[in-house]
Amino acid sequence: MNKEIERMIIELEKECKAQNVELLLCATNFETGQGSTAFCGSVIGLAILLQKLVGDLKEQLSISESCDCPECVAEKAEDAANEKSMDELLTAFLRGELQ
């Protein structure tokens, strides 16, 4: 990841803090292994953003749901099981039950 991208991420984080805007951002260059994260806001706000990101990602990946090969069928079953546990964990987190 180059310095310009890192600078823009830092600037965005600063501006979001100044404007009281919740932010959850991660950028990674898998070729170099370099990455950067930025987040600001309340824990509950960040949890809501994370849930929104997961939902948006599921929508983007829904194209693969049309495949019925054995690998995709197994992956869909695993995802369905994990989705319930992720929802339960997020609910427990928002209730303050997780530490």
N, CA and C of each residue as an Amber inpcrd file, in Angstrom:
protein
   297
   0.8660000  -1.1650000   0.0000000   0.0000000   0.0000000   0.0000000
   0.9130000   1.2290000   0.0000000   0.5770000   2.1900000  -0.8100000
   1.4490000   3.3560000  -0.8890000   1.0960000   4.4100000   0.1660000
   1.9870000   5.3590000   0.3080000   1.8420000   6.4060000   1.3310000
   0.6110000   7.2740000   1.0950000   0.2360000   7.4860000  -0.1580000
  -0.9280000   8.3260000  -0.4620000  -2.2140000   7.6860000   0.0690000
  -2.3430000   6.3810000  -0.1260000  -3.5300000   5.6950000   0.3980000
  -3.5470000   5.7710000   1.9190000  -2.4140000   5.5130000   2.5510000
  -2.3340000   5.5920000   4.0120000  -2.6900000   6.9930000   4.5040000
  -2.2070000   8.0140000   3.8050000  -2.5030000   9.3960000   4.1870000
  -3.9960000   9.6840000   4.0680000  -4.6100000   9.2090000   2.9830000
  -6.0420000   9.4480000   2.7910000  -6.8710000   8.7470000   3.8680000
  -6.4620000   7.5580000   4.2670000  -7.1760000   6.8400000   5.3310000
  -7.0850000   7.6120000   6.6360000  -5.9070000   8.1110000   6.9630000
  -5.7230000   8.9020000   8.1900000  -6.5540000  10.1760000   8.1290000
  -6.5390000  10.8460000   6.9700000  -7.3330000  12.0760000   6.8060000
  -8.8260000  11.7970000   6.9540000  -9.2870000  10.6940000   6.3630000
 -10.7000000  10.3330000   6.4670000 -11.0800000  10.0720000   7.9190000
 -10.2360000   9.3630000   8.6350000 -10.5030000   9.0840000  10.0460000
 -10.5770000  10.3810000  10.8510000  -9.6480000  11.2910000  10.6140000
  -9.6540000  12.5830000  11.3200000 -10.9260000  13.3720000  11.0140000
 -11.3090000  13.4130000   9.7420000 -12.5020000  14.1650000   9.3440000
 -13.7650000  13.5420000   9.9300000 -13.8360000  12.2250000   9.9370000
 -15.0000000  11.5530000  10.5310000 -15.0990000  11.8630000  12.0210000
 -13.9710000  11.8500000  12.7160000 -13.9810000  12.1980000  14.1420000
 -14.4570000  13.6340000  14.3330000 -13.9700000  14.5410000  13.4960000
 -14.3420000  15.9530000  13.6100000 -15.8310000  16.1700000  13.3440000
 -16.4080000  15.3660000  12.4620000 -17.8160000  15.5140000  12.0930000
 -18.7290000  14.5670000  12.8770000 -18.1540000  13.8420000  13.8450000
 -18.9130000  12.8930000  14.6650000 -19.6040000  11.8310000  13.7990000
 -18.8430000  11.2890000  12.8550000 -19.3370000  10.2600000  11.9370000
 -18.6760000   8.9330000  12.3010000 -19.4970000   7.8930000  12.4050000
 -18.9700000   6.5570000  12.6950000 -18.2230000   6.0450000  11.4610000
 -17.0800000   5.3800000  11.6860000 -16.2640000   4.8810000  10.5770000
 -15.6830000   3.5260000  10.9330000 -15.7440000   2.6150000   9.9810000
 -15.1110000   1.3070000  10.1050000 -14.5340000   0.9830000   8.7390000
 -13.2020000   0.9500000   8.6410000 -12.5460000   0.8230000   7.3450000
 -11.3180000  -0.0650000   7.4620000 -11.1340000  -0.9180000   6.4760000
  -9.9360000  -1.7420000   6.3990000  -9.5210000  -1.8070000   4.9340000
  -8.2470000  -1.5650000   4.6870000  -7.7100000  -1.6530000   3.3280000
  -6.4630000  -2.5260000   3.3750000  -6.3310000  -3.4400000   2.4250000
  -5.2110000  -4.3710000   2.4300000  -4.7180000  -4.6060000   1.0130000
  -3.4110000  -4.6850000   0.8770000  -2.7930000  -5.1170000  -0.3680000
  -2.2790000  -6.5310000  -0.1090000  -2.9840000  -7.5320000  -0.6110000
  -2.6270000  -8.9110000  -0.3260000  -1.3150000  -9.3230000  -0.9850000
  -0.8980000  -8.6280000  -2.0270000   0.3730000  -8.9460000  -2.6740000
   1.5530000  -8.5920000  -1.7780000   1.4500000  -7.4670000  -1.0680000
   2.5580000  -7.0260000  -0.2150000   2.3390000  -7.3610000   1.2530000
   1.0970000  -7.6880000   1.6090000   0.7920000  -7.9660000   3.0100000
   0.5980000  -6.7170000   3.8440000   0.6280000  -5.5520000   3.2170000
   0.4450000  -4.3040000   3.9440000  -1.0340000  -3.9780000   4.0380000
  -1.3950000  -3.3970000   5.1680000  -2.7830000  -3.0180000   5.3520000
  -2.9120000  -1.8750000   6.3270000  -4.0950000  -1.3280000   6.3720000
  -4.3700000  -0.2180000   7.2670000  -5.8250000  -0.2960000   7.6990000
  -6.0820000   0.0720000   8.9430000  -7.4510000   0.1320000   9.4340000
  -7.7000000   1.5020000  10.0350000  -8.9510000   1.8780000  10.0300000
  -9.3630000   3.1300000  10.6620000 -10.7580000   2.9080000  11.2170000
 -10.9670000   3.3800000  12.4240000 -12.3010000   3.3010000  12.9950000
 -12.4580000   4.3860000  14.0370000 -13.6630000   4.8860000  14.1460000
 -13.9870000   5.8550000  15.1830000 -15.4810000   5.7840000  15.4390000
 -15.8560000   6.0940000  16.6450000 -17.2490000   6.0540000  17.0400000
 -17.4490000   5.1750000  18.2530000 -18.6920000   4.9830000  18.6070000
 -19.0270000   4.1780000  19.7780000 -18.9000000   2.6930000  19.4550000
 -18.7650000   1.8890000  20.4740000 -18.6720000   0.4450000  20.2850000
 -19.9500000  -0.0810000  19.6310000 -21.0820000   0.4020000  20.0820000
 -22.3510000  -0.0390000  19.4970000 -22.4390000   0.3960000  18.0360000
 -22.0300000   1.6230000  17.7450000 -22.0410000   2.1030000  16.3660000
 -21.1420000   1.2720000  15.4730000 -19.9580000   0.9150000  15.9780000
 -19.0370000   0.0970000  15.1950000 -19.6050000  -1.3060000  14.9780000
 -20.2830000  -1.8500000  15.9810000 -20.9110000  -3.1670000  15.8300000
 -21.9960000  -3.1220000  14.7590000 -22.7580000  -2.0510000  14.7340000
 -23.7990000  -1.8950000  13.7100000 -23.1620000  -1.7910000  12.3260000
 -22.0740000  -1.0210000  12.2240000 -21.3770000  -0.9100000  10.9380000
 -20.8340000  -2.2600000  10.4880000 -20.2850000  -3.0220000  11.4250000
 -19.7520000  -4.3390000  11.0850000 -20.8630000  -5.2520000  10.5770000
 -22.0050000  -5.2090000  11.2200000 -23.1380000  -6.0160000  10.7810000
 -23.5890000  -5.5830000   9.3820000 -23.5860000  -4.2780000   9.1200000
 -23.9600000  -3.7820000   7.7950000 -22.9580000  -4.2520000   6.7360000
 -21.6700000  -4.1970000   7.0730000 -20.6550000  -4.6680000   6.1330000
 -20.8480000  -6.1440000   5.8050000 -21.1070000  -6.9500000   6.8150000
 -21.3260000  -8.3800000   6.5880000 -22.5480000  -8.5880000   5.6990000
 -23.6230000  -7.8510000   5.9630000 -24.8250000  -7.9590000   5.1390000
 -24.5690000  -7.5520000   3.7010000 -23.8460000  -6.4370000   3.5190000
 -23.5280000  -5.9830000   2.1610000 -22.6520000  -6.9980000   1.4350000
 -21.7000000  -7.5860000   2.1600000 -20.8280000  -8.5880000   1.5640000
 -21.6310000  -9.8160000   1.1430000 -22.5660000 -10.2290000   1.9760000
 -23.4220000 -11.3730000   1.6190000 -24.1940000 -11.0850000   0.3370000
 -24.6960000  -9.8630000   0.1910000 -25.4190000  -9.5000000  -1.0310000
 -24.5100000  -9.5790000  -2.2460000 -23.2950000  -9.0630000  -2.1110000
 -22.3530000  -9.0730000  -3.2290000 -21.9680000 -10.4970000  -3.6270000
 -21.9020000 -11.3820000  -2.6490000 -21.4780000 -12.7520000  -2.9170000
 -22.6330000 -13.6830000  -3.2570000 -23.8330000 -13.1590000  -3.3210000
 -25.0080000 -14.0070000  -3.5490000 -24.9960000 -14.6760000  -4.9140000
 -24.1840000 -14.2010000  -5.8180000 -24.0860000 -14.8100000  -7.1470000
 -23.6560000 -16.2650000  -7.0280000 -22.7680000 -16.5540000  -6.0830000
 -22.2570000 -17.9160000  -5.9320000 -23.3100000 -18.8730000  -5.3850000
 -24.4370000 -18.3620000  -4.9000000 -25.4740000 -19.2230000  -4.3430000
 -26.1630000 -20.0660000  -5.4050000 -25.9990000 -19.7260000  -6.6670000
 -26.6600000 -20.4840000  -7.7250000 -25.9280000 -21.7870000  -8.0420000
 -24.7140000 -21.9420000  -7.5490000 -23.9350000 -23.1540000  -7.8200000
 -24.3700000 -24.2690000  -6.8630000 -24.5070000 -25.4920000  -7.3860000
 -24.9040000 -26.6050000  -6.5280000 -23.8770000 -27.7410000  -6.5360000
 -22.6090000 -27.3920000  -6.7810000 -21.5530000 -28.3960000  -6.7030000
 -21.3560000 -28.7840000  -5.2280000 -20.7590000 -29.9410000  -4.9470000
 -20.6100000 -30.3940000  -3.5530000 -19.8750000 -29.3970000  -2.6500000
 -18.8500000 -28.7350000  -3.1820000 -18.1020000 -27.7700000  -2.3750000
 -18.9730000 -26.5830000  -1.9710000 -19.7400000 -26.0580000  -2.9260000
 -20.6010000 -24.9070000  -2.6340000 -21.7330000 -25.2900000  -1.6920000
 -22.2930000 -26.4870000  -1.8620000 -23.3640000 -26.9480000  -0.9770000
 -22.8420000 -27.0470000   0.4510000 -21.6450000 -27.6190000   0.6220000
 -21.0510000 -27.7400000   1.9590000 -20.7490000 -26.3680000   2.5440000
 -20.2350000 -25.4710000   1.7160000 -19.9170000 -24.1240000   2.1940000
 -21.1770000 -23.3680000   2.6020000 -22.2580000 -23.5260000   1.8260000
 -23.5250000 -22.8670000   2.1770000 -24.0560000 -23.3780000   3.5100000
 -23.9510000 -24.6750000   3.7510000 -24.4170000 -25.2450000   5.0190000
 -23.5840000 -24.7120000   6.1790000 -22.2780000 -24.6230000   5.9800000
 -21.3960000 -24.0860000   7.0210000 -21.6960000 -22.6150000   7.2750000
 -21.9040000 -21.8530000   6.2100000 -22.2340000 -20.4330000   6.3570000
 -23.5400000 -20.2390000   7.1190000 -24.5270000 -21.0750000   6.8340000
 -25.8170000 -20.9610000   7.5230000 -25.6450000 -21.2200000   9.0150000
 -24.8280000 -22.2070000   9.3690000 -24.5810000 -22.5070000  10.7840000
 -23.8150000 -21.3730000  11.4430000 -22.8200000 -20.8260000  10.7400000
 -22.0230000 -19.7290000  11.2930000 -22.8240000 -18.4460000  11.4010000
 -23.7660000 -18.2300000  10.4820000 -24.5640000 -17.0030000  10.4930000
 -25.3570000 -16.9030000  11.7870000 -25.9530000 -18.0090000  12.2040000
 -26.7310000 -17.9950000  13.4370000 -25.8240000 -17.6870000  14.6240000
 -24.6620000 -18.3300000  14.6890000 -23.7800000 -18.0830000  15.8250000
 -23.2310000 -16.6600000  15.7860000 -22.9940000 -16.0950000  14.6000000
 -22.5200000 -14.7160000  14.5020000 -23.6030000 -13.7590000  14.9810000
 -24.8510000 -14.0070000  14.5950000 -25.9590000 -13.1730000  15.0600000
 -26.0990000 -13.2550000  16.5720000 -25.9580000 -14.4620000  17.1200000
 -26.0500000 -14.6350000  18.5720000 -24.9160000 -13.8960000  19.2770000
 -23.6980000 -13.9850000  18.7250000 -22.5550000 -13.2850000  19.3210000
 -22.7410000 -11.7750000  19.2720000 -23.2130000 -11.2620000  18.1440000
 -23.4160000  -9.8190000  18.0160000 -24.4910000  -9.3470000  18.9840000
 -25.5600000 -10.1100000  19.1230000 -26.6190000  -9.7550000  20.0720000
 -26.0780000  -9.7400000  21.4940000 -25.3050000 -10.7540000  21.8500000
 -24.7100000 -10.8100000  23.1850000 -23.7540000  -9.6430000  23.3950000
 -22.9930000  -9.2980000  22.3560000 -22.0610000  -8.1730000  22.4490000
 -22.8020000  -6.8680000  22.6990000 -23.8730000  -6.6500000  21.9450000
 -24.6380000  -5.4120000  22.0940000 -25.3300000  -5.3300000  23.4520000
 -25.6470000  -6.4640000  24.0380000 -26.2420000  -6.4760000  25.3750000
 -25.1950000  -6.3000000  26.4710000 -23.9170000  -6.3400000  26.0880000
 -22.8450000  -6.2000000  27.0670000 -22.5170000  -7.4970000  27.7740000
 -22.9440000  -8.6130000  27.2050000 -22.7110000  -9.9090000  27.8270000
 -21.3250000 -10.4600000  27.5260000 -20.6630000  -9.9470000  26.5060000
 -19.3090000 -10.3970000  26.1630000 -18.2940000  -9.4090000  26.7040000
 -17.1970000  -9.9210000  27.1460000 -16.1530000  -9.0380000  27.6850000
 -14.8730000  -9.2440000  26.9280000
